[in-house]
Amino acid sequence: MIDIPDSIFPTNEQGEKICPACRKALPDCTCRSFDPAKPKPEQFHPVVRLEKKGRRGKVVTVISGLPADADYLRTLTKTMKRQAASGGTQAISEAGGIIELQGDHRDTAVQALKDDGFQPHAA
């Protein structure tokens, strides 16, 4: 996460601090440039599903539709792996971030996403 001092944000006519990129008030800002470690969850709709095909019979929990921010994805993957007591990996595709957990950990993944502010869909 980038630590930006409050003194660099410009203010609008009402005295509220605004984003220098989009010129909106900071609570309404949709830019990810100032806090890449915490994207706004309402902009993403993660899908949690179980896959077995092409994995030699092994079951893998796949979470797709996540933010394509490498640092955030790494942190979220680490949290999910710890909660599931399982191995896993993350990747970034053109559709967004993807997390794979070894084994059937759909419930754990959904709960971890809810704790992080997302509204996940179980498929």
DRENTOR-764839 format. One record per residue (C-alpha): x, y, z; residue in three letters. Coordinates in Angstrom, 1 decimal, m for minus. Example, Ala and Ser with C-alpha at 12.3 -4.5 7.8 and 13.67 -1.06 7.14 Angstrom:
! residues 2
@px: 12.3&py: m4.5&pz: 7.8&tido: ala;
@px: 13.7&py: m1.1&pz: 7.1&tido: ser;
***
This chain:
! residues 123
@px: 0.0&py: 0.0&pz: 0.0&tido: met;
@px: 1.3&py: 3.4&pz: m0.8&tido: ile;
@px: 1.4&py: 5.8&pz: 2.1&tido: asp;
@px: 0.4&py: 9.2&pz: 0.8&tido: ile;
@px: 0.3&py: 12.2&pz: 3.2&tido: pro;
@px: m3.0&py: 14.1&pz: 3.5&tido: asp;
@px: m1.4&py: 17.4&pz: 2.6&tido: ser;
@px: m1.0&py: 16.5&pz: m1.1&tido: ile;
@px: m4.7&py: 16.1&pz: m1.8&tido: phe;
@px: m6.4&py: 19.2&pz: m3.3&tido: pro;
@px: m9.7&py: 20.5&pz: m1.9&tido: thr;
@px: m12.9&py: 21.5&pz: m3.6&tido: asn;
@px: m15.1&py: 24.6&pz: m2.9&tido: glu;
@px: m16.7&py: 22.9&pz: 0.2&tido: gln;
@px: m13.2&py: 22.1&pz: 1.7&tido: gly;
@px: m13.4&py: 18.4&pz: 1.0&tido: glu;
@px: m10.3&py: 16.6&pz: m0.1&tido: lys;
@px: m10.5&py: 15.4&pz: m3.7&tido: ile;
@px: m8.7&py: 12.9&pz: m5.9&tido: cys;
@px: m6.2&py: 14.7&pz: m8.1&tido: pro;
@px: m6.8&py: 12.2&pz: m10.9&tido: ala;
@px: m10.7&py: 12.1&pz: m11.2&tido: cys;
@px: m11.4&py: 15.3&pz: m9.2&tido: arg;
@px: m14.1&py: 13.6&pz: m7.1&tido: lys;
@px: m14.4&py: 13.7&pz: m3.3&tido: ala;
@px: m12.1&py: 11.0&pz: m1.8&tido: leu;
@px: m15.0&py: 8.8&pz: m0.5&tido: pro;
@px: m16.5&py: 8.8&pz: m4.1&tido: asp;
@px: m13.2&py: 8.3&pz: m5.9&tido: cys;
@px: m13.1&py: 5.2&pz: m8.2&tido: thr;
@px: m9.4&py: 5.4&pz: m9.0&tido: cys;
@px: m7.2&py: 2.6&pz: m7.7&tido: arg;
@px: m4.1&py: 4.6&pz: m8.1&tido: ser;
@px: m3.9&py: 5.8&pz: m4.5&tido: phe;
@px: m4.7&py: 2.6&pz: m2.7&tido: asp;
@px: m3.9&py: m0.4&pz: m4.9&tido: pro;
@px: m3.8&py: m2.8&pz: m1.9&tido: ala;
@px: m7.5&py: m2.3&pz: m1.2&tido: lys;
@px: m9.7&py: m2.0&pz: m4.4&tido: pro;
@px: m13.3&py: m1.2&pz: m4.0&tido: lys;
@px: m15.2&py: m4.5&pz: m3.5&tido: pro;
@px: m18.5&py: m3.3&pz: m5.1&tido: glu;
@px: m16.8&py: m3.0&pz: m8.5&tido: gln;
@px: m16.0&py: m6.7&pz: m8.6&tido: phe;
@px: m18.2&py: m9.8&pz: m8.6&tido: his;
@px: m16.1&py: m12.9&pz: m7.7&tido: pro;
@px: m17.3&py: m16.4&pz: m8.6&tido: val;
@px: m16.3&py: m19.4&pz: m6.5&tido: val;
@px: m16.4&py: m22.7&pz: m8.3&tido: arg;
@px: m15.0&py: m26.2&pz: m8.1&tido: leu;
@px: m12.9&py: m27.7&pz: m10.9&tido: glu;
@px: m11.7&py: m31.2&pz: m11.5&tido: lys;
@px: m11.2&py: m31.3&pz: m15.3&tido: lys;
@px: m7.6&py: m31.5&pz: m16.5&tido: gly;
@px: m6.2&py: m31.9&pz: m13.0&tido: arg;
@px: m5.7&py: m35.7&pz: m12.9&tido: arg;
@px: m8.8&py: m36.2&pz: m10.7&tido: gly;
@px: m7.7&py: m33.6&pz: m8.1&tido: lys;
@px: m10.3&py: m31.1&pz: m7.0&tido: val;
@px: m9.4&py: m27.3&pz: m7.0&tido: val;
@px: m11.4&py: m24.4&pz: m5.8&tido: thr;
@px: m11.2&py: m21.5&pz: m8.3&tido: val;
@px: m12.1&py: m17.9&pz: m7.4&tido: ile;
@px: m12.3&py: m15.7&pz: m10.5&tido: ser;
@px: m13.5&py: m12.1&pz: m11.1&tido: gly;
@px: m11.1&py: m10.5&pz: m8.6&tido: leu;
@px: m9.2&py: m7.3&pz: m8.9&tido: pro;
@px: m6.2&py: m7.6&pz: m11.2&tido: ala;
@px: m3.8&py: m6.0&pz: m8.7&tido: asp;
@px: m0.9&py: m8.3&pz: m8.0&tido: ala;
@px: m0.1&py: m7.1&pz: m4.5&tido: asp;
@px: m3.7&py: m7.3&pz: m3.4&tido: tyr;
@px: m4.2&py: m10.7&pz: m5.0&tido: leu;
@px: m1.0&py: m12.1&pz: m3.3&tido: arg;
@px: m2.3&py: m10.9&pz: 0.1&tido: thr;
@px: m5.8&py: m12.3&pz: m0.4&tido: leu;
@px: m4.3&py: m15.6&pz: m1.6&tido: thr;
@px: m2.1&py: m15.8&pz: 1.4&tido: lys;
@px: m5.1&py: m15.2&pz: 3.7&tido: thr;
@px: m7.2&py: m17.8&pz: 2.0&tido: met;
@px: m4.5&py: m20.4&pz: 2.0&tido: lys;
@px: m3.9&py: m19.9&pz: 5.7&tido: arg;
@px: m7.7&py: m20.1&pz: 6.5&tido: gln;
@px: m8.1&py: m23.2&pz: 4.4&tido: ala;
@px: m4.8&py: m24.8&pz: 5.5&tido: ala;
@px: m4.1&py: m25.6&pz: 1.9&tido: ser;
@px: m1.8&py: m24.8&pz: m0.9&tido: gly;
@px: m2.8&py: m22.5&pz: m3.8&tido: gly;
@px: m1.7&py: m20.0&pz: m6.3&tido: thr;
@px: m2.9&py: m16.8&pz: m8.0&tido: gln;
@px: m2.8&py: m15.4&pz: m11.5&tido: ala;
@px: m3.9&py: m12.4&pz: m13.5&tido: ile;
@px: m5.8&py: m12.9&pz: m16.7&tido: ser;
@px: m7.5&py: m10.5&pz: m19.1&tido: glu;
@px: m10.8&py: m11.2&pz: m17.1&tido: ala;
@px: m9.2&py: m10.2&pz: m13.8&tido: gly;
@px: m7.5&py: m12.0&pz: m10.9&tido: gly;
@px: m7.8&py: m15.7&pz: m10.3&tido: ile;
@px: m7.0&py: m17.7&pz: m7.1&tido: ile;
@px: m6.8&py: m21.5&pz: m7.0&tido: glu;
@px: m6.9&py: m23.4&pz: m3.8&tido: leu;
@px: m6.1&py: m27.1&pz: m3.6&tido: gln;
@px: m9.1&py: m29.1&pz: m2.5&tido: gly;
@px: m12.8&py: m28.2&pz: m1.9&tido: asp;
@px: m12.7&py: m25.0&pz: 0.1&tido: his;
@px: m15.7&py: m23.2&pz: m1.4&tido: arg;
@px: m17.2&py: m22.3&pz: 2.0&tido: asp;
@px: m13.9&py: m21.0&pz: 3.3&tido: thr;
@px: m13.3&py: m18.9&pz: 0.1&tido: ala;
@px: m16.9&py: m17.4&pz: 0.2&tido: val;
@px: m16.5&py: m16.5&pz: 3.9&tido: gln;
@px: m13.0&py: m14.9&pz: 3.3&tido: ala;
@px: m14.4&py: m12.9&pz: 0.4&tido: leu;
@px: m17.4&py: m11.7&pz: 2.5&tido: lys;
@px: m15.0&py: m10.7&pz: 5.3&tido: asp;
@px: m13.1&py: m8.6&pz: 2.7&tido: asp;
@px: m16.3&py: m6.8&pz: 1.6&tido: gly;
@px: m17.0&py: m8.7&pz: m1.6&tido: phe;
@px: m20.4&py: m10.3&pz: m2.6&tido: gln;
@px: m19.2&py: m13.6&pz: m4.0&tido: pro;
@px: m21.3&py: m15.9&pz: m6.2&tido: his;
@px: m21.0&py: m19.7&pz: m5.6&tido: ala;
@px: m21.2&py: m21.7&pz: m8.8&tido: ala;
***
